[in-house]
Amino acid sequence: MTRDDAWLRTIPDPAGAETARELALIAAHWAFRAANAPPWRLPFYGRRSEAVLGRARALDPDEPYVLLVEGQSLLYKPGTFGGDAVEAQRRFERLREVLRREAVPGIHPVEADVWIWMSLRKQGSPAAETLRARLLAQRPPPLFRQFLLDPP
């Protein structure tokens, strides 16, 4: 969806969202918009994303999309604005637990592990390479393999 500019120009109004999943997806779009915005728009879009994600978290903190988007936000946000790779890893570990209990449309079971690896990598942890090798040995789907070989 983020490859189509129309999605980012017309992000749905969160007032019409009824579930934590819907709100998390709207928050993700605002975060993506912030990441690709000129510097003077970043605070506005970032605050929008955080506000919508906060509403999603209040509805269901264990909703897989809330955990995924919150983890990604913590991972990519600069530390001066609350980014934290350790906290991101915790969200992704919780996501992995949830995914082990139930299949979630749109989230592949290996996705949480790939994000955990990205968090470990950002922390400079020696465990990152061990996890990466284990994940590659599992022959993940092409998108995740690409992340592991050439991280975004």
DOKOLZA-929728 format. One line per 8 residues: number of its first residue (from 0); for each residue x, y, z of N, C-alpha, C. Coordinates in nm, 2 decimals. Layout:
REM residues N
NUM> X,Y,Z,X,Y,Z,X,Y,Z  ...
This chain:
REM residues 152
0> 0.08,-0.12,0.00,0.00,0.00,0.00,0.09,0.13,0.00  0.20,0.12,0.06,0.28,0.24,0.07,0.36,0.27,-0.06  0.35,0.18,-0.15,0.41,0.21,-0.28,0.31,0.29,-0.37  0.19,0.30,-0.33,0.09,0.38,-0.40,0.07,0.51,-0.33  0.11,0.62,-0.39,0.10,0.75,-0.32,-0.04,0.78,-0.29  -0.14,0.73,-0.36,-0.28,0.76,-0.33,-0.31,0.72,-0.18  -0.26,0.61,-0.14,-0.28,0.56,0.00,-0.23,0.66,0.10  -0.12,0.73,0.07,-0.06,0.82,0.17,-0.12,0.96,0.16
8> -0.18,0.99,0.04,-0.25,1.12,0.03,-0.39,1.12,0.09  -0.45,1.00,0.10,-0.58,0.99,0.15,-0.59,0.89,0.26  -0.51,0.91,0.37,-0.52,0.82,0.48,-0.65,0.84,0.55  -0.72,0.72,0.57,-0.85,0.73,0.63,-0.86,0.81,0.77  -0.97,0.87,0.79,-0.99,0.93,0.92,-1.00,0.83,1.03  -0.92,0.84,1.14,-0.93,0.73,1.24,-1.06,0.74,1.32  -1.13,0.85,1.31,-1.26,0.86,1.38,-1.36,0.74,1.34  -1.34,0.70,1.21,-1.43,0.59,1.16,-1.38,0.45,1.19
16> -1.26,0.44,1.25,-1.21,0.31,1.28,-1.27,0.25,1.41  -1.30,0.12,1.41,-1.37,0.06,1.52,-1.28,-0.04,1.59  -1.17,-0.08,1.53,-1.09,-0.19,1.60,-0.94,-0.14,1.61  -0.87,-0.21,1.70,-0.73,-0.18,1.72,-0.65,-0.20,1.60  -0.69,-0.30,1.52,-0.62,-0.34,1.40,-0.64,-0.22,1.30  -0.76,-0.17,1.28,-0.78,-0.06,1.19,-0.70,0.06,1.23  -0.70,0.09,1.35,-0.63,0.21,1.40,-0.47,0.19,1.39  -0.42,0.07,1.41,-0.28,0.04,1.39,-0.24,0.06,1.25
24> -0.32,0.01,1.16,-0.29,0.03,1.02,-0.29,0.18,0.97  -0.38,0.25,1.03,-0.39,0.40,1.00,-0.26,0.46,1.06  -0.23,0.42,1.18,-0.10,0.48,1.24,0.02,0.44,1.16  0.02,0.32,1.10,0.14,0.28,1.02,0.15,0.37,0.90  0.04,0.41,0.84,0.04,0.49,0.72,0.09,0.63,0.76  0.05,0.69,0.87,0.10,0.82,0.92,0.25,0.81,0.94  0.29,0.70,1.00,0.44,0.68,1.03,0.52,0.68,0.90  0.46,0.60,0.80,0.53,0.60,0.67,0.54,0.73,0.61
32> 0.43,0.80,0.62,0.42,0.94,0.56,0.53,1.03,0.63  0.54,1.02,0.76,0.64,1.09,0.84,0.78,1.06,0.79  0.80,0.93,0.77,0.94,0.89,0.74,0.98,0.94,0.60  0.88,0.98,0.52,0.91,1.02,0.38,0.88,1.17,0.36  0.85,1.24,0.47,0.81,1.38,0.46,0.93,1.47,0.47  0.91,1.60,0.42,1.02,1.69,0.45,1.03,1.72,0.60  1.15,1.76,0.65,1.17,1.77,0.79,1.07,1.85,0.87  1.02,1.95,0.81,0.92,2.04,0.88,0.78,1.98,0.90
40> 0.75,1.87,0.82,0.62,1.80,0.84,0.64,1.68,0.93  0.76,1.63,0.96,0.78,1.51,1.04,0.71,1.52,1.17  0.73,1.63,1.25,0.66,1.63,1.38,0.51,1.61,1.37  0.45,1.68,1.28,0.30,1.67,1.26,0.26,1.53,1.23  0.32,1.47,1.13,0.28,1.33,1.09,0.32,1.23,1.20  0.43,1.25,1.26,0.47,1.16,1.37,0.38,1.16,1.49  0.33,1.29,1.53,0.23,1.30,1.64,0.10,1.23,1.60  0.06,1.25,1.47,-0.06,1.19,1.43,-0.05,1.03,1.44
48> 0.06,0.98,1.40,0.08,0.84,1.41,0.08,0.79,1.55  0.15,0.86,1.64,0.15,0.82,1.78,0.02,0.83,1.85  -0.06,0.93,1.81,-0.19,0.95,1.87,-0.29,0.83,1.83  -0.29,0.80,1.70,-0.37,0.69,1.65,-0.32,0.56,1.71  -0.20,0.54,1.72,-0.14,0.41,1.77,-0.18,0.40,1.92  -0.18,0.51,1.99,-0.22,0.51,2.13,-0.36,0.47,2.15  -0.45,0.51,2.06,-0.59,0.47,2.07,-0.60,0.32,2.04  -0.52,0.27,1.95,-0.52,0.13,1.91,-0.47,0.05,2.03
56> -0.36,0.09,2.09,-0.31,0.02,2.21,-0.41,0.02,2.33  -0.48,0.12,2.34,-0.58,0.13,2.45,-0.69,0.03,2.43  -0.73,0.01,2.30,-0.83,-0.09,2.27,-0.78,-0.24,2.29  -0.66,-0.26,2.24,-0.61,-0.40,2.25,-0.46,-0.40,2.24  -0.39,-0.40,2.35,-0.24,-0.39,2.34,-0.18,-0.52,2.28  -0.25,-0.63,2.28,-0.19,-0.75,2.22,-0.24,-0.78,2.08  -0.31,-0.68,2.02,-0.35,-0.70,1.88,-0.22,-0.71,1.80  -0.20,-0.81,1.72,-0.08,-0.83,1.64,-0.03,-0.71,1.56
64> -0.12,-0.64,1.50,-0.08,-0.52,1.42,-0.04,-0.40,1.51  -0.10,-0.39,1.63,-0.06,-0.29,1.72,0.09,-0.32,1.77  0.12,-0.45,1.80,0.25,-0.49,1.84,0.35,-0.46,1.72  0.31,-0.50,1.60,0.40,-0.48,1.49,0.43,-0.34,1.46  0.33,-0.25,1.45,0.35,-0.11,1.42,0.42,-0.04,1.54  0.38,-0.07,1.66,0.45,-0.01,1.77,0.60,-0.05,1.77  0.63,-0.17,1.75,0.77,-0.22,1.74,0.84,-0.15,1.63  0.79,-0.14,1.52,0.85,-0.07,1.40,0.87,0.08,1.44
72> 0.78,0.14,1.50,0.79,0.28,1.54,0.90,0.30,1.63  0.91,0.21,1.73,1.02,0.22,1.83,1.16,0.20,1.77  1.16,0.11,1.67,1.29,0.07,1.60,1.34,0.18,1.51  1.25,0.25,1.44,1.29,0.35,1.34,1.29,0.49,1.39  1.22,0.52,1.50,1.22,0.65,1.55,1.35,0.69,1.62  1.40,0.81,1.59,1.53,0.85,1.66,1.51,0.84,1.81  1.62,0.81,1.88,1.61,0.80,2.03,1.57,0.93,2.10  1.60,1.04,2.04,1.56,1.17,2.10,1.41,1.19,2.10
80> 1.34,1.11,2.01,1.20,1.12,2.00,1.13,1.00,2.06  1.20,0.92,2.14,1.14,0.80,2.20,1.17,0.67,2.14  1.26,0.67,2.04,1.29,0.54,1.97,1.38,0.46,2.07  1.36,0.32,2.06,1.43,0.24,2.15,1.43,0.10,2.10  1.55,0.05,2.05,1.55,-0.08,1.99,1.53,-0.20,2.09  1.56,-0.18,2.22,1.53,-0.28,2.32,1.38,-0.29,2.34  1.31,-0.18,2.35,1.17,-0.19,2.36,1.10,-0.24,2.24  1.16,-0.21,2.12,1.10,-0.26,2.00,1.11,-0.41,2.00
88> 1.23,-0.46,2.04,1.25,-0.61,2.05,1.14,-0.67,2.14  1.11,-0.61,2.25,1.01,-0.66,2.34,0.87,-0.67,2.27  0.84,-0.57,2.19,0.71,-0.58,2.12,0.71,-0.69,2.02  0.82,-0.71,1.95,0.83,-0.81,1.85,0.83,-0.95,1.91  0.89,-0.96,2.03,0.89,-1.09,2.10,0.74,-1.12,2.15  0.67,-1.02,2.19,0.53,-1.04,2.23,0.45,-1.08,2.10  0.48,-1.02,1.99,0.41,-1.05,1.86,0.44,-1.20,1.83  0.56,-1.24,1.84,0.60,-1.38,1.82,0.51,-1.48,1.90
96> 0.49,-1.44,2.03,0.41,-1.52,2.12,0.26,-1.53,2.07  0.21,-1.42,2.03,0.07,-1.41,1.98,0.06,-1.49,1.85  0.16,-1.48,1.76,0.15,-1.55,1.63,0.16,-1.70,1.65  0.23,-1.75,1.76,0.24,-1.89,1.79,0.10,-1.95,1.83  0.02,-1.86,1.88,-0.12,-1.91,1.93,-0.22,-1.90,1.82  -0.20,-1.81,1.72,-0.31,-1.79,1.62,-0.25,-1.74,1.49  -0.30,-1.78,1.38,-0.26,-1.72,1.25,-0.33,-1.59,1.24  -0.25,-1.49,1.18,-0.30,-1.36,1.16,-0.29,-1.32,1.02
104> -0.41,-1.29,0.95,-0.40,-1.25,0.81,-0.30,-1.13,0.79  -0.22,-1.15,0.69,-0.12,-1.04,0.66,0.01,-1.04,0.73  0.02,-1.12,0.83,0.15,-1.13,0.91,0.20,-1.28,0.90  0.31,-1.29,0.83,0.37,-1.43,0.82,0.43,-1.47,0.95  0.43,-1.59,0.99,0.48,-1.64,1.12,0.63,-1.60,1.14  0.71,-1.59,1.03,0.85,-1.56,1.05,0.87,-1.41,1.06  0.77,-1.33,1.04,0.79,-1.18,1.04,0.84,-1.13,1.18  0.78,-1.18,1.28,0.83,-1.14,1.42,0.97,-1.17,1.44
112> 1.02,-1.28,1.40,1.16,-1.32,1.41,1.25,-1.23,1.33  1.21,-1.19,1.21,1.29,-1.10,1.13,1.30,-0.96,1.20  1.19,-0.92,1.26,1.19,-0.79,1.32,1.28,-0.80,1.45  1.27,-0.91,1.52,1.36,-0.93,1.64,1.50,-0.92,1.59  1.54,-0.99,1.48,1.67,-0.98,1.43,1.71,-0.83,1.40  1.62,-0.76,1.34,1.65,-0.62,1.31,1.68,-0.54,1.43  1.60,-0.57,1.54,1.62,-0.50,1.67,1.76,-0.53,1.73  1.79,-0.66,1.73,1.92,-0.70,1.78,2.03,-0.64,1.70
120> 2.02,-0.64,1.57,2.12,-0.58,1.48,2.14,-0.43,1.51  2.03,-0.36,1.54,2.04,-0.22,1.57,2.11,-0.20,1.70  2.09,-0.29,1.79,2.15,-0.28,1.93,2.30,-0.32,1.92  2.34,-0.38,1.81,2.48,-0.43,1.80,2.50,-0.56,1.87  2.40,-0.63,1.89,2.41,-0.76,1.97,2.47,-0.87,1.89  2.56,-0.94,1.95,2.62,-1.06,1.88,2.52,-1.17,1.85  2.41,-1.17,1.92,2.30,-1.27,1.89,2.24,-1.24,1.76  2.25,-1.13,1.70,2.19,-1.09,1.58,2.23,-1.19,1.46
128> 2.36,-1.21,1.45,2.41,-1.29,1.34,2.37,-1.44,1.36  2.36,-1.49,1.48,2.32,-1.62,1.50,2.17,-1.64,1.46  2.09,-1.54,1.50,1.95,-1.55,1.46,1.93,-1.53,1.31  2.01,-1.44,1.25,2.00,-1.43,1.10,2.03,-1.56,1.03  2.14,-1.62,1.07,2.18,-1.75,1.01,2.07,-1.86,1.03  2.01,-1.86,1.15,1.90,-1.96,1.17,1.78,-1.93,1.08  1.75,-1.80,1.07,1.63,-1.76,0.98,1.66,-1.79,0.84  1.78,-1.76,0.79,1.81,-1.79,0.65,1.81,-1.94,0.62
136> 1.85,-2.02,0.72,1.85,-2.17,0.70,1.71,-2.22,0.69  1.61,-2.15,0.75,1.47,-2.19,0.74,1.41,-2.16,0.60  1.48,-2.10,0.52,1.44,-2.06,0.38,1.31,-1.98,0.39  1.32,-1.86,0.44,1.20,-1.78,0.46,1.14,-1.73,0.32  1.02,-1.68,0.32,0.97,-1.63,0.19,1.06,-1.52,0.14  1.05,-1.49,0.01,1.15,-1.39,-0.06,1.16,-1.26,0.01  1.05,-1.20,0.05,1.05,-1.07,0.11,1.14,-1.07,0.24  1.12,-1.17,0.32,1.19,-1.18,0.45,1.34,-1.21,0.42
144> 1.36,-1.30,0.33,1.50,-1.33,0.29,1.57,-1.21,0.24  1.50,-1.12,0.16,1.56,-1.00,0.12,1.60,-0.91,0.24  1.51,-0.90,0.33,1.53,-0.82,0.46,1.66,-0.87,0.52  1.67,-1.00,0.53,1.79,-1.06,0.60,1.92,-1.04,0.53  1.91,-1.04,0.40,2.03,-1.02,0.31,2.07,-0.88,0.29  1.97,-0.79,0.28,1.99,-0.65,0.25,1.88,-0.57,0.33  1.91,-0.55,0.46,1.81,-0.48,0.55,1.77,-0.34,0.50  1.65,-0.30,0.52,1.61,-0.17,0.48,1.67,-0.06,0.57
